[in-house]
Amino acid sequence: MPTAYITAPPSAAPDLAAALVEERLAACVNRFDCHSTFRWEGEVVQEDEVVLLAKTTDERYDELVARVEEAHPYDVPCIERFDEADALDSFESWIADAVR
């Protein structure tokens, strides 16, 4: 089962997380505050952001990415895929049921 790693501004993160769960694209989205330093348009930028960890299925992953790209306020949103190799069977079953 994949987990999507997404960063978003604090003002957009709650609505984005809720939309992914309400639309059954993710079973759960964990949110963590973070401070990011990155290069944007030739400048080093420091911003407060929120990391979203969205638990989904292989079947729904592409739809989740498309929805994040549609709703995200950034021109280039951070969306990375992590595959969980050792999740509990019961947890994987719960995710599969939640994103049907």
C-alpha positions as CSV (number, residue, x, y, z in Angstrom):
1,M,0.0,0.0,0.0
2,P,1.5,3.3,-1.0
3,T,1.7,6.5,1.1
4,A,1.8,9.8,-0.6
5,Y,4.1,12.4,0.9
6,I,2.7,15.8,0.2
7,T,3.7,19.3,1.5
8,A,1.3,22.2,1.6
9,P,0.9,25.6,3.1
10,P,-0.7,25.6,6.6
11,S,-3.8,27.4,5.2
12,A,-4.5,24.7,2.6
13,A,-3.5,21.5,4.4
14,P,-6.6,20.8,6.5
15,D,-9.0,21.2,3.5
16,L,-6.7,19.1,1.3
17,A,-6.5,16.3,3.8
18,A,-10.2,16.3,4.4
19,A,-11.0,16.3,0.7
20,L,-8.7,13.2,0.1
21,V,-10.5,11.3,2.9
22,E,-14.0,12.5,2.1
23,E,-13.5,11.5,-1.6
24,R,-12.2,8.1,-0.5
25,L,-8.8,8.7,-2.2
26,A,-7.1,8.2,1.1
27,A,-8.0,6.2,4.2
28,C,-6.2,8.5,6.5
29,V,-4.0,11.6,6.2
30,N,-1.5,12.5,8.9
31,R,-0.5,16.1,9.2
32,F,2.8,17.4,10.6
33,D,4.0,21.0,10.9
34,C,7.4,21.6,9.3
35,H,9.7,24.3,8.3
36,S,11.1,24.0,4.7
37,T,14.1,25.5,3.0
38,F,14.2,25.3,-0.7
39,R,15.3,27.0,-3.9
40,W,12.5,28.7,-5.9
41,E,13.0,31.0,-8.9
42,G,16.7,31.4,-8.1
43,E,16.2,32.3,-4.4
44,V,16.5,30.3,-1.2
45,V,13.2,30.4,0.5
46,Q,12.1,29.4,4.0
47,E,8.4,28.6,4.6
48,D,6.2,27.0,7.2
49,E,4.5,24.0,5.6
50,V,2.6,21.0,6.6
51,V,3.6,17.5,5.6
52,L,0.6,15.3,4.7
53,L,1.1,11.5,4.7
54,A,-1.9,10.1,2.8
55,K,-2.5,6.3,3.0
56,T,-4.1,4.9,-0.2
57,T,-4.1,1.9,-2.5
58,D,-2.2,1.3,-5.8
59,E,-5.6,1.5,-7.6
60,R,-6.4,5.0,-6.2
61,Y,-2.9,6.5,-6.1
62,D,-3.1,8.2,-9.6
63,E,-6.5,9.7,-8.8
64,L,-5.1,11.0,-5.5
65,V,-2.2,12.6,-7.3
66,A,-4.5,14.2,-9.8
67,R,-6.8,15.5,-7.1
68,V,-3.8,17.0,-5.2
69,E,-2.5,18.7,-8.3
70,E,-6.0,20.1,-9.0
71,A,-6.6,21.5,-5.4
72,H,-3.0,22.4,-4.4
73,P,-2.1,26.1,-4.4
74,Y,1.5,25.6,-5.4
75,D,2.6,25.7,-9.1
76,V,4.8,22.7,-8.4
77,P,3.4,20.7,-5.5
78,C,5.6,18.1,-3.7
79,I,4.0,14.7,-4.2
80,E,6.2,11.7,-3.6
81,R,5.2,8.0,-3.3
82,F,6.5,5.7,-0.6
83,D,5.5,2.1,-0.7
84,E,5.0,0.4,2.7
85,A,6.7,-3.0,2.6
86,D,5.9,-4.2,6.1
87,A,2.4,-2.9,7.0
88,L,0.2,-5.1,9.1
89,D,-2.3,-7.1,7.1
90,S,-5.1,-5.7,9.2
91,F,-4.0,-2.2,8.5
92,E,-3.7,-2.8,4.7
93,S,-7.3,-4.3,4.8
94,W,-8.6,-1.2,6.6
95,I,-7.0,1.1,4.0
96,A,-8.5,-1.0,1.1
97,D,-12.0,-0.8,2.7
98,A,-11.7,2.9,3.4
99,V,-10.8,3.9,-0.2
100,R,-13.4,1.8,-2.0
